[in-house]
Amino acid sequence: MNYMGPSVGLGIFSFLGLVIYIGLLALFVYLIISTIQFFKRKTENDKELLVKLDTLIQLQSKERHTVITK
């Protein structure tokens, strides 16, 4: 007779629960790390955008000044 006792069946379910718990924990850590990296890149891109906008504003104000003086 090949009978699996209740302890073997419960052991499999316990192991499966542990694997799911560890998987969720790993997913949570991955999401935190990717969010931090995203916000770092976003901050750098925003700084570059502000510099470019300042340059455009300066160029536009120079063009207006030359048009007004002519």
ZIPE-V21692 format. One record per residue. RES is the residue in one small letter. PSI is psi in degrees with one decimal (* if undefined). OMEGA is omega in degrees with one decimal (* if undefined). D_FIRST is the distance of its C-alpha to the first C-alpha in Angstrom with 2 decimals. Layout:
RES_PSI_OMEGA_D_FIRST / RES_PSI_OMEGA_D_FIRST
This chain:
m_132.9_179.4_0.00 / n_87.4_-175.9_3.73 / y_125.3_174.3_5.89 / m_123.4_-179.9_9.51 / g_168.9_-179.3_11.66 / p_-24.6_-179.0_15.14 / s_-34.1_178.7_16.80 / v_-44.0_179.5_15.47 / g_-42.8_179.0_16.52 / l_-31.9_177.2_19.78 / g_-38.9_178.7_20.38 / i_-43.9_179.2_20.34 / f_-35.7_177.2_22.76 / s_-42.8_178.5_24.90 / f_-41.6_178.5_25.18 / l_-40.6_177.2_26.10 / g_-39.5_178.4_28.70 / l_-41.7_178.7_30.13 / v_-43.1_178.8_30.49 / i_-42.6_179.3_32.26 / y_-45.4_179.0_34.49 / i_-38.7_177.5_35.47 / g_-42.8_177.6_36.13 / l_-38.6_177.9_38.40 / l_-43.3_178.4_40.18 / a_-41.3_177.4_40.80 / l_-42.7_179.1_42.11 / f_-45.1_178.7_44.41 / v_-42.0_178.3_45.82 / y_-44.1_-180.0_46.37 / l_-38.3_177.9_48.22 / i_-46.0_-179.0_50.42 / i_-43.9_-179.7_51.36 / s_-32.7_176.8_52.14 / t_-42.7_178.6_54.21 / i_-43.5_178.3_56.22 / q_-39.7_178.9_56.88 / f_-44.9_-178.1_57.95 / f_-30.5_174.4_60.43 / k_-47.6_178.6_61.86 / r_-39.0_-179.0_62.53 / k_-40.8_178.8_63.92 / t_-43.8_178.9_66.34 / e_-42.8_179.6_67.58 / n_-38.1_177.9_68.06 / d_-39.0_177.5_69.93 / k_-44.3_178.2_72.24 / e_-40.3_179.3_73.02 / l_-41.2_178.5_73.67 / l_-39.0_177.7_76.09 / v_-43.9_179.3_77.97 / k_-39.6_177.9_78.32 / l_-40.0_176.7_79.49 / d_-41.6_178.0_82.07 / t_-44.2_178.7_83.32 / l_-39.9_178.7_83.66 / i_-42.7_179.0_85.51 / q_-43.3_178.8_87.90 / l_-41.8_-179.3_88.56 / q_-38.8_179.0_89.16 / s_-35.1_175.8_91.52 / k_-41.9_179.2_93.46 / e_-41.0_178.3_93.78 / r_-41.0_-179.4_95.06 / h_-40.6_179.7_97.50 / t_-33.7_179.1_98.90 / v_-39.9_-178.7_99.20 / i_-38.8_-177.6_101.01 / t_-18.9_-178.6_103.45 / k_*_*_104.43
